Amino acid sequence: MVHTRRRFLMGMGALAGVALPVIGQATTTKPATPNATAEHAAPPQPKTLNADAMAAIGLLHSVYFWLKNPDSAADKASLIAGLQRLSAIPSVRSLQIGVPASTEQRDVVDNSFQVSELMMFDDVAGQNAYQVHPLHQQFVAECAHLWQRVVVFDSQLV
Amino acid sequence: MVHTRRRFLMGMGALAGVALPVIGQATTTKPATPNATAEHAAPPQPKTLNADAMAAIGLLHSVYFWLKNPDSAADKASLIAGLQRLSAIPSVRSLQIGVPASTEQRDVVDNSFQVSELMMFDDVAGQNAYQVHPLHQQFVAECAHLWQRVVVFDSQLV
């Protein structure tokens, strides 16, 4: 579970052109793949963003999943593991995976989902490349049975 | 409009303990406040995150707004300007503001909103502090008339 956040932070360290001082073990850069097949086992692409590349980030891709079995810890873990593998797709600049936070239950807060993901892309083209990437298609083929509903919000930064 | 992204990037530069090489003019750190009152004009708090602080980021606060007048460029600009002022709240670690991206119109994509915001917090306590902060309360008082619907997703990172 630590992987996702470390991955994101590594991208930001690369952004500044320096190694972050303390972000866990630098050698554990492979995603958690408990159910990995040979195809899954391909290591993620290194994120070598420099500051200019990170400044080009223009698109947030937020996805919320409602599981068919919302109380299944196994299904949730499978979905999270599947999402983690998506960080290997080159145009995915950062990946963060979450679950509903224990914030106040206000009327406007929707905490009915089970898993969320946030990806950053340079632009629409980067997101399009992600959609058709074999690893994404494999994720959909293998994990789509886990969810009953998915909602995507794509935001162009202003 | 450039402010928000620069603000976010500045936070990441601070994260690595270095100045980012090329992120616009370092002196233009004040938010765009075209309708600023004296209270609005307070400069944002500097974001001085170090790597340890950024590693503590654990909560994503995503908000989607549907305007009462969805075709009003003026209303959209007012809401965006209001959101930009929220970056001055200390517990807000990063702020990104967006509009619907021109990604493919798939069934799962909801592009019916007009404005989105993404904030990062250390934790639930940081988000709670934001909710009750006077600048946030002022934003709600001044901008709530602009939207007909708002949906919030709070994600705890895994």
Interface residues (C-beta under 8 A of the other chain):
Chain A: M1 T4 R5 L9 M12 G13 L15 A16 G17 V18 L20 P21 V22 I23 A51 D52 M54 A55 I57 L59 L60 H61 S62 Y64 I80 Q96 I97 G98 V99 P100 A101 S102 T103 E104 R106 V108 V109 D110 N111 F113 S116 L118 V124 Q127 N128 Q131 V150 V151 V152 F153 D154 S155 Q156 L157 V158
Chain B: M1 T4 R5 L9 M12 G13 L15 A16 G17 V18 L20 P21 V22 I23 A51 D52 M54 A55 I57 L59 L60 H61 S62 Y64 I80 Q96 I97 G98 V99 P100 A101 S102 T103 E104 R106 V108 V109 D110 N111 F113 S116 L118 V124 Q127 N128 Q131 V150 V151 V152 F153 D154 S155 Q156 L157 V158
